[in-house]
């Protein structure tokens, strides 16, 4: 297992091209199962999670080819409706194929996804949506088994605006006769990208990005070409890197609209940010101010940026209060940051951050994807050498992050 070794306290300068969105690509790859036509995706990031989803599609019998950031999927050869436990435990998002399998074959057997470090990650809202559409869903022996019943469009109210449940239901409903309305739907940009992809295939979906989505079922969906949106969380992570290193970064391949919550919060603490159609410039300084932060469903502050923002606030004099409302256990990075001298206390879903001017490099461990990213940020700021183990967590969601950091002046080595 690789480690990253970072020698900190160097301001980052230069330009970074942000990769395509992991969390847009994963549901779109699953949605490719809805068609027997050929799907060509461009702007696909090179990430371990994407490789796992490609493996899921191949296990189901689809053909998946990859050439740099282009991926071709042909699901005309699907010969299975089963996603085994060893796969769903590796990556929760493999559960996103369930809606597509039900829609196309009126059958699916998907093992429960593993919980992960950040929380139990239940599937109840996904299954409630499928049942509302008339599918019979049994949950036995750790398997979610769905089969067709009296399938028809329906109104579905999500108790929580779950991203995955919204996506899974959109995919199932796209081939379900009649009209389906999803209320209290998640509004993330990745949901809009999925709607645009499905509509290109011939689906009739309206309202993604708002809290009510209307899907009119169609008989068939065709293969298409699609370019995925940029990764707003990778962009946010590099924005935090510019701020924490007190550097000056230009990010290309960014949709400013998708990162408004991050821009607002960083400006609030004194970071200088300028934006244009597909780029953003971030200039850090030594007079940043503390602030309070509460993670919320989009368009609120994204939970996937909480660990990174906590790390930045740990280097800003003054007290910041962070509330994590989305996941029940997303403060795993706190104990690792404390090893580096950060003054952070967390109780339940609240963390109190007393910013300090100094952090010291030492050996730390990545516990999950975004915690790993936060430790990289801490290493960029800390005096001395920071060694981060379990880098495989970071490889799940960041495309060539250490090369990108090297190119903007970070002293970072992967061993
Ligand atoms: C997506 O996960 C993202 N993953 C996550 O990104 C992100 O943190 C999350 O949305 C929230 O924005 C992908 O898109 C692949 P949810 P998802 O369903 O769909 C509860 C990353 O770092 N819930 O919106 O699993 C759940 O327990 C990852 O890139 C239910 O109770 O998130 C959680 O508390 C991490 N029942 C909350 O909703 C359900 O049926 C949010 O979960 C489903 C979810």
Boltz pocket constraint, residues with backbone or C-beta under 6 A from the ligand:
constraints:
  - pocket:
      binder: B
      contacts: [[A, 22], [A, 23], [A, 26], [A, 92], [A, 93], [A, 119], [A, 120], [A, 121], [A, 122], [A, 123], [A, 124], [A, 125], [A, 126], [A, 127], [A, 160], [A, 161], [A, 162], [A, 163], [A, 164], [A, 165], [A, 186], [A, 303], [A, 304], [A, 325], [A, 326], [A, 327], [A, 328], [A, 369], [A, 370], [A, 397]]
      max_distance: 6.0
